[in-house]
């Protein structure tokens, strides 16, 4: 199953999610709003794809509640991240904290986390504990990654290695859990499930580095956020850290440029330095590196060549090799 | 087992909780800080008491992880509530959001919720799903109660009935879940577990109404918060709503007094009106009403008279009948 097909199934199932209204609309409307924001549905989609790859078509329907649980978890983190980053926009719409308020984003976010756990529990008894363990471990990783990300803003000792550790926790762990839980629900062996977790984790690294690149070079409509946001926010992105580690005169120029007030001039100045350093090429190499590692984890599974195809296509899609 | 004995066990077990430090201290130190704030340890204490009542002494140790899970859940809500209420103090110490910042309280709070779920999972396989279902349902109730509480601030149609519904969700559900999960872990019958849930829920109502009274008439040192906080914050407490529903001239005077700027004069004026209406007596009656209902739920269980004693003592303690 291709991601687009899996995503369409997720989209349909999300529309069936019914939550209380009335006196409690103030709690649940932001939940529904958050869940209706579209997006690629990458995490639940990947879970369904993996369930199907190991368990054939009948596994997909059974895996749907867990897939929705993962999407709810992801959206819970978005509600809280937008508060922490004070982001007014999310996927070309006002964020929950902007449309309602900070307290609503906190409380409806909490609600989404518990709803996510409730959904993750809709698995066979024999898998309940192992699936929830993967889910909770992943959640802890995501919080740890977010904490590191926040701390990096004021730390001066951040290296690209630490950055990889951070995105591994913040982004990789969730894609790893999606692949692993899908595999478990599809009846994969422990070894295959572990390889699929690696696949998801490495895919997450490649995807996040590509995302950092899109923050500078993407199309703001497709990207869903204003271009140059990382530069204006002084975010220690893969591009910035790589440039600072380059030991070139441009690294010093970059330090000065990053002190400029936020705005188009700052974005243009920093982008020009990135271009002098040929950073797009460095990013491309790094994305290819993690993509290849993801591919080799995939190859180590017992999946047939045909069953591997959609995952290969997913790598290409997420890393911009193919649209 | 008395609450004080159960609480001492919880206190000891909390000291054994080890969390990561180093790069991640920014995430976990606020968790440890939140958990070290003391307090009565009512919720985990009640869980252990109930486990012992139905399952004898050997059930206590086995129920400890779930008890810690409940205390972590409770403290997670305190971290987030303090952000939502912008409270600088909690149990005579700076709140997490005041000592660190809002983002830390949000993210470390999220972490506590997942750690809570992880701890709640440390129960026998046969009880995993039922215990987690009680836990998640309770969590949802608590969020719903908090949402109602927040909405009540600006609503003009709040009655004492709606208020009871709100505190039932925000406070009663958690005490109900504590009693029920304790009973389940102690091997109680379904009927007994359901009665104990009622007991906890009704005890929670009595306790919360008493707490509203203490907010006006308590000792700020024992209470842990400044006296008159509800009056100054215009909170629709049981006292305020009862007074407004009284249909007396004092109700009109109260509306005017509540428009006064926050401060000692406002607190004194409102308190004088409460005294004219003899509200302490009304509160006492209401607390006694729910205490009696809690007692009758307790009586319907199969517990021996001796086993019921600590729960009777708990009612007296929490509702101020005995210290």
HADDOCK unambig.tbl for C-alpha pairs under 7 A between the chains (distance, minus, plus):
assign (segid A and resid 24 and name CA) (segid B and resid 144 and name CA) 6.76 0.50 0.50
assign (segid A and resid 27 and name CA) (segid B and resid 144 and name CA) 6.89 0.50 0.50
assign (segid A and resid 27 and name CA) (segid B and resid 147 and name CA) 6.20 0.50 0.50
assign (segid A and resid 84 and name CA) (segid B and resid 103 and name CA) 5.35 0.50 0.50
assign (segid A and resid 103 and name CA) (segid B and resid 84 and name CA) 5.36 0.50 0.50
assign (segid A and resid 107 and name CA) (segid B and resid 143 and name CA) 6.69 0.50 0.50
assign (segid A and resid 111 and name CA) (segid B and resid 140 and name CA) 6.43 0.50 0.50
assign (segid A and resid 111 and name CA) (segid B and resid 143 and name CA) 6.56 0.50 0.50
assign (segid A and resid 114 and name CA) (segid B and resid 136 and name CA) 6.27 0.50 0.50
assign (segid A and resid 118 and name CA) (segid B and resid 136 and name CA) 6.77 0.50 0.50
assign (segid A and resid 136 and name CA) (segid B and resid 114 and name CA) 6.26 0.50 0.50
assign (segid A and resid 136 and name CA) (segid B and resid 118 and name CA) 6.78 0.50 0.50
assign (segid A and resid 140 and name CA) (segid B and resid 111 and name CA) 6.42 0.50 0.50
assign (segid A and resid 143 and name CA) (segid B and resid 107 and name CA) 6.68 0.50 0.50
assign (segid A and resid 143 and name CA) (segid B and resid 111 and name CA) 6.55 0.50 0.50
assign (segid A and resid 144 and name CA) (segid B and resid 24 and name CA) 6.77 0.50 0.50
assign (segid A and resid 144 and name CA) (segid B and resid 27 and name CA) 6.89 0.50 0.50
assign (segid A and resid 147 and name CA) (segid B and resid 27 and name CA) 6.19 0.50 0.50
